[in-house]
Structure formats: structure tokens, C-alpha cells
């Protein structure tokens, strides 16, 4: 075999392997970042759910207070 063909094949293999390794490393970083974002979104959604409960309880407490105030005025 001609030496230029051998050098070309080795160069091509090096390029392909290097590119694949770069893509895999980039993919790993992207997946890690997505996981971190998912954790932040989950924490945010948890906060939103808790605040919704607090708002409902506050509304119920306000209604109770208004009712008690009306009862006190009527007595």
C-alpha cells in the first residue's frame, strides 16, 4: 500500500475519533445543564404550589374574620 493512503486513513480515523469524543463531551455537558435546570424548575414549581395553598388559606381566614366581625356587630 502506498504510504500516502496509510497516512490519509490514519488522519481520517484521528479526525473521526476526535470529533466523536468532542460531541460526546459536549453532549454530557448539555445533559448536565439540563438536569440542573430541571431541578431549578422543580423547586420553582414547588414554591408556586405552596404559595397557592397559602393564598387559599389566607382567603379562607379572611372570610372567617369577616364573618366573625359581622357576628360581633350583630351582637
C-alpha positions as protocol buffer text, in pm:
chain_id: "A"
residue {
  index: 1
  type: UNK
  ca { x: 0 y: 0 z: 0 }
}
residue {
  index: 2
  type: UNK
  ca { x: 112 y: 350 z: -73 }
}
residue {
  index: 3
  type: UNK
  ca { x: 227 y: 548 z: 232 }
}
residue {
  index: 4
  type: UNK
  ca { x: 5 y: 845 z: 144 }
}
residue {
  index: 5
  type: UNK
  ca { x: -304 y: 624 z: 162 }
}
residue {
  index: 6
  type: UNK
  ca { x: -198 y: 490 z: 502 }
}
residue {
  index: 7
  type: UNK
  ca { x: -136 y: 843 z: 630 }
}
residue {
  index: 8
  type: UNK
  ca { x: -472 y: 953 z: 492 }
}
residue {
  index: 9
  type: UNK
  ca { x: -657 y: 666 z: 660 }
}
residue {
  index: 10
  type: UNK
  ca { x: -482 y: 733 z: 994 }
}
residue {
  index: 11
  type: UNK
  ca { x: -564 y: 1103 z: 965 }
}
residue {
  index: 12
  type: UNK
  ca { x: -926 y: 1028 z: 886 }
}
residue {
  index: 13
  type: UNK
  ca { x: -954 y: 790 z: 1184 }
}
residue {
  index: 14
  type: UNK
  ca { x: -798 y: 1051 z: 1412 }
}
residue {
  index: 15
  type: UNK
  ca { x: -1037 y: 1316 z: 1290 }
}
residue {
  index: 16
  type: UNK
  ca { x: -1342 y: 1092 z: 1327 }
}
residue {
  index: 17
  type: UNK
  ca { x: -1242 y: 974 z: 1675 }
}
residue {
  index: 18
  type: UNK
  ca { x: -1159 y: 1327 z: 1787 }
}
residue {
  index: 19
  type: UNK
  ca { x: -1488 y: 1462 z: 1656 }
}
residue {
  index: 20
  type: UNK
  ca { x: -1686 y: 1185 z: 1823 }
}
residue {
  index: 21
  type: UNK
  ca { x: -1514 y: 1248 z: 2155 }
}
residue {
  index: 22
  type: UNK
  ca { x: -1586 y: 1620 z: 2127 }
}
residue {
  index: 23
  type: UNK
  ca { x: -1952 y: 1559 z: 2050 }
}
residue {
  index: 24
  type: UNK
  ca { x: -1987 y: 1316 z: 2340 }
}
residue {
  index: 25
  type: UNK
  ca { x: -1822 y: 1556 z: 2585 }
}
residue {
  index: 26
  type: UNK
  ca { x: -2042 y: 1842 z: 2466 }
}
residue {
  index: 27
  type: UNK
  ca { x: -2347 y: 1619 z: 2497 }
}
residue {
  index: 28
  type: UNK
  ca { x: -2252 y: 1531 z: 2856 }
}
residue {
  index: 29
  type: UNK
  ca { x: -2223 y: 1899 z: 2946 }
}
residue {
  index: 30
  type: UNK
  ca { x: -2556 y: 1976 z: 2784 }
}
residue {
  index: 31
  type: UNK
  ca { x: -2728 y: 1692 z: 2970 }
}
residue {
  index: 32
  type: UNK
  ca { x: -2577 y: 1810 z: 3299 }
}
residue {
  index: 33
  type: UNK
  ca { x: -2701 y: 2164 z: 3240 }
}
residue {
  index: 34
  type: UNK
  ca { x: -3048 y: 2038 z: 3150 }
}
residue {
  index: 35
  type: UNK
  ca { x: -3059 y: 1833 z: 3472 }
}
residue {
  index: 36
  type: UNK
  ca { x: -2962 y: 2139 z: 3675 }
}
residue {
  index: 37
  type: UNK
  ca { x: -3231 y: 2347 z: 3505 }
}
residue {
  index: 38
  type: UNK
  ca { x: -3488 y: 2076 z: 3572 }
}
residue {
  index: 39
  type: UNK
  ca { x: -3400 y: 2086 z: 3942 }
}
residue {
  index: 40
  type: UNK
  ca { x: -3443 y: 2464 z: 3947 }
}
residue {
  index: 41
  type: UNK
  ca { x: -3777 y: 2442 z: 3765 }
}
residue {
  index: 42
  type: UNK
  ca { x: -3895 y: 2173 z: 4006 }
}
residue {
  index: 43
  type: UNK
  ca { x: -3803 y: 2392 z: 4305 }
}
residue {
  index: 44
  type: UNK
  ca { x: -3984 y: 2686 z: 4146 }
}
residue {
  index: 45
  type: UNK
  ca { x: -4295 y: 2479 z: 4076 }
}
residue {
  index: 46
  type: UNK
  ca { x: -4289 y: 2354 z: 4435 }
}
residue {
  index: 47
  type: UNK
  ca { x: -4280 y: 2714 z: 4554 }
}
residue {
  index: 48
  type: UNK
  ca { x: -4571 y: 2807 z: 4328 }
}
residue {
  index: 49
  type: UNK
  ca { x: -4776 y: 2516 z: 4463 }
}
residue {
  index: 50
  type: UNK
  ca { x: -4701 y: 2614 z: 4823 }
}
residue {
  index: 51
  type: UNK
  ca { x: -4790 y: 2977 z: 4756 }
}
residue {
  index: 52
  type: UNK
  ca { x: -5120 y: 2871 z: 4602 }
}
residue {
  index: 53
  type: UNK
  ca { x: -5202 y: 2682 z: 4921 }
}
residue {
  index: 54
  type: UNK
  ca { x: -5103 y: 2982 z: 5133 }
}
residue {
  index: 55
  type: UNK
  ca { x: -5322 y: 3212 z: 4922 }
}
residue {
  index: 56
  type: UNK
  ca { x: -5619 y: 2977 z: 4961 }
}
residue {
  index: 57
  type: UNK
  ca { x: -5569 y: 2957 z: 5336 }
}
residue {
  index: 58
  type: UNK
  ca { x: -5536 y: 3335 z: 5359 }
}
residue {
  index: 59
  type: UNK
  ca { x: -5857 y: 3381 z: 5165 }
}
residue {
  index: 60
  type: UNK
  ca { x: -6037 y: 3135 z: 5392 }
}
residue {
  index: 61
  type: UNK
  ca { x: -5900 y: 3311 z: 5701 }
}
residue {
  index: 62
  type: UNK
  ca { x: -6011 y: 3650 z: 5567 }
}
residue {
  index: 63
  type: UNK
  ca { x: -6361 y: 3512 z: 5508 }
}
residue {
  index: 64
  type: UNK
  ca { x: -6371 y: 3377 z: 5866 }
}
residue {
  index: 65
  type: UNK
  ca { x: -6260 y: 3714 z: 6003 }
}
residue {
  index: 66
  type: UNK
  ca { x: -6527 y: 3899 z: 5806 }
}
residue {
  index: 67
  type: UNK
  ca { x: -6791 y: 3656 z: 5928 }
}
residue {
  index: 68
  type: UNK
  ca { x: -6675 y: 3694 z: 6289 }
}
residue {
  index: 69
  type: UNK
  ca { x: -6674 y: 4073 z: 6255 }
}
residue {
  index: 70
  type: UNK
  ca { x: -7032 y: 4063 z: 6124 }
}
residue {
  index: 71
  type: UNK
  ca { x: -7137 y: 3839 z: 6416 }
}
residue {
  index: 72
  type: UNK
  ca { x: -6974 y: 4082 z: 6663 }
}
residue {
  index: 73
  type: UNK
  ca { x: -7158 y: 4379 z: 6507 }
}
residue {
  index: 74
  type: UNK
  ca { x: -7489 y: 4192 z: 6519 }
}
residue {
  index: 75
  type: UNK
  ca { x: -7450 y: 4104 z: 6888 }
}
